[in-house]
Amino acid sequence: MPMLCIGDMNELLYDMDKNSCNVNRSRMNTFRSLVKQCGFFDLGFSGPAYTWTNKRFSSKPTFERLDRCLANAEWCDAYPVSNVYNMPLIHSFSDHAAILLSTDGHVRRIKKQFKFENWWLKERDFQDHAKSIWITSKNKSFSNRAKHLAGSLQVWCKKRNLYSRS
């Protein structure tokens, strides 16, 4: 069943979701585990990186990405052309920025950069999988081997997320 979760999550998924290094890693890891356990993927975004501010503009303000779109694989299959837009923060109206989800877009989604997840190291088959992919590309240049490994790990990660729900 296609599922989408959109809005204020009140938690960070990544360190870069805040404009300072003062993050609660325990809460962040708990939220990340919950997202994985539910089989959700972050759909990414275009526009400003942060969707919330503490509005302390006389001192040093805090900015965070608390609003996001999470979807499962079935939702992504049902709506393959989806685009998430973070709207600008309008400081006088709210401490949150609106986010817009378009499922009928003609804008091609920008390919996300590869992100290594530390939890992969705890998976039983990770090292064997990564090693076998690296070995099979031994005749390629280092950069092509790294791209091949990254792509294979992303596919492996998606499969892990799908199978963990069963």
C-alpha positions as semicolon CSV with decimal commas, in nm:
position;residue;x (nm);y (nm);z (nm)
1;M;0,000;0,000;0,000
2;P;0,149;0,337;-0,100
3;M;0,219;0,550;0,207
4;L;0,337;0,909;0,242
5;C;0,423;1,103;0,556
6;I;0,459;1,477;0,501
7;G;0,508;1,763;0,743
8;D;0,677;1,861;1,068
9;M;0,870;1,563;1,204
10;N;1,029;1,766;1,488
11;E;1,345;1,557;1,453
12;L;1,662;1,565;1,246
13;L;1,769;1,278;1,020
14;Y;2,123;1,406;0,956
15;D;2,376;1,642;1,116
16;M;2,351;1,871;0,815
17;D;1,981;1,929;0,892
18;K;2,087;2,193;1,148
19;N;2,300;2,506;1,109
20;S;2,510;2,416;1,413
21;C;2,685;2,104;1,537
22;N;2,474;2,101;1,855
23;V;2,256;1,798;1,774
24;N;2,111;1,527;1,994
25;R;2,262;1,221;1,825
26;S;2,060;0,977;2,033
27;R;1,729;1,131;1,924
28;M;1,852;1,160;1,566
29;N;1,953;0,792;1,557
30;T;1,622;0,686;1,715
31;F;1,429;0,882;1,452
32;R;1,646;0,739;1,172
33;S;1,582;0,386;1,303
34;L;1,208;0,452;1,312
35;V;1,211;0,579;0,953
36;K;1,401;0,267;0,845
37;Q;1,174;0,038;1,046
38;C;0,867;0,188;0,876
39;G;1,026;0,136;0,534
40;F;1,025;0,506;0,450
41;F;1,264;0,702;0,228
42;D;1,326;1,074;0,251
43;L;1,215;1,218;-0,084
44;G;1,470;1,499;-0,064
45;F;1,391;1,858;-0,163
46;S;1,466;2,157;-0,378
47;G;1,489;2,506;-0,234
48;P;1,614;2,631;0,103
49;A;1,787;2,371;0,321
50;Y;1,610;2,468;0,644
51;T;1,237;2,467;0,716
52;W;1,229;2,591;1,077
53;T;1,386;2,871;1,281
54;N;1,380;2,963;1,650
55;K;1,330;3,329;1,541
56;R;1,609;3,458;1,767
57;F;1,737;3,704;1,513
58;S;1,882;3,946;1,769
59;S;2,130;3,677;1,874
60;K;2,241;3,371;1,677
61;P;1,934;3,205;1,521
62;T;1,898;2,831;1,487
63;F;1,782;2,685;1,157
64;E;1,678;2,321;1,111
65;R;1,518;2,097;0,851
66;L;1,228;1,954;1,052
67;D;0,970;1,939;0,773
68;R;1,008;1,668;0,512
69;C;0,834;1,412;0,293
70;L;0,882;1,045;0,371
71;A;0,741;0,774;0,146
72;N;0,759;0,398;0,111
73;A;0,871;0,213;-0,203
74;E;0,514;0,149;-0,316
75;W;0,440;0,521;-0,303
76;C;0,753;0,594;-0,506
77;D;0,641;0,335;-0,765
78;A;0,291;0,486;-0,781
79;Y;0,427;0,843;-0,814
80;P;0,767;0,814;-0,982
81;V;0,780;1,180;-1,082
82;S;0,761;1,347;-0,742
83;N;0,926;1,671;-0,644
84;V;0,944;1,827;-0,298
85;Y;0,996;2,202;-0,275
86;N;1,092;2,378;0,048
87;M;0,940;2,724;0,034
88;P;1,129;3,021;0,184
89;L;1,085;3,093;0,554
90;I;0,860;3,396;0,592
91;H;0,969;3,514;0,935
92;S;0,663;3,720;1,019
93;F;0,408;3,439;0,972
94;S;0,543;3,118;1,122
95;D;0,856;2,951;1,252
96;H;0,808;2,678;0,984
97;A;0,834;2,704;0,608
98;A;0,574;2,543;0,389
99;I;0,673;2,243;0,181
100;L;0,511;2,162;-0,149
101;L;0,487;1,812;-0,297
102;S;0,424;1,781;-0,668
103;T;0,339;1,440;-0,813
104;D;0,276;1,567;-1,164
105;G;0,604;1,741;-1,224
106;H;0,803;1,758;-1,539
107;V;1,114;1,869;-1,353
108;R;1,365;1,590;-1,338
109;R;1,477;1,521;-0,983
110;I;1,841;1,600;-0,917
111;K;2,033;1,285;-0,836
112;K;2,118;1,269;-0,468
113;Q;2,478;1,243;-0,363
114;F;2,589;0,914;-0,215
115;K;2,564;0,900;0,164
116;F;2,729;0,623;0,360
117;E;2,516;0,516;0,656
118;N;2,696;0,395;0,969
119;W;2,424;0,139;1,042
120;W;2,533;-0,051;0,731
121;L;2,840;-0,167;0,921
122;K;2,614;-0,353;1,166
123;E;2,440;-0,553;0,892
124;R;2,567;-0,910;0,861
125;D;2,606;-0,915;0,483
126;F;2,745;-0,562;0,434
127;Q;3,118;-0,638;0,429
128;D;3,083;-0,945;0,207
129;H;2,859;-0,756;-0,034
130;A;3,085;-0,450;-0,051
131;K;3,397;-0,666;-0,093
132;S;3,244;-0,871;-0,377
133;I;3,131;-0,557;-0,561
134;W;3,477;-0,402;-0,521
135;I;3,648;-0,718;-0,650
136;T;3,419;-0,748;-0,955
137;S;3,522;-0,399;-1,067
138;K;3,899;-0,452;-1,033
139;N;3,970;-0,363;-1,398
140;K;3,806;-0,020;-1,369
141;S;3,967;0,306;-1,258
142;F;3,941;0,393;-0,889
143;S;3,673;0,657;-0,947
144;N;3,464;0,416;-1,158
145;R;3,507;0,145;-0,895
146;A;3,389;0,387;-0,626
147;K;3,085;0,491;-0,835
148;H;3,001;0,126;-0,901
149;L;3,032;0,044;-0,530
150;A;2,819;0,343;-0,430
151;G;2,543;0,250;-0,675
152;S;2,546;-0,112;-0,560
153;L;2,531;-0,007;-0,195
154;Q;2,232;0,218;-0,263
155;V;2,047;-0,074;-0,427
156;W;2,152;-0,302;-0,139
157;C;2,025;-0,044;0,113
158;K;1,685;-0,015;-0,058
159;K;1,651;-0,394;-0,059
160;R;1,744;-0,406;0,311
161;N;1,473;-0,149;0,385
162;L;1,214;-0,344;0,185
163;Y;1,300;-0,682;0,337
164;S;1,316;-0,550;0,693
165;R;0,943;-0,472;0,676
166;S;0,849;-0,836;0,605
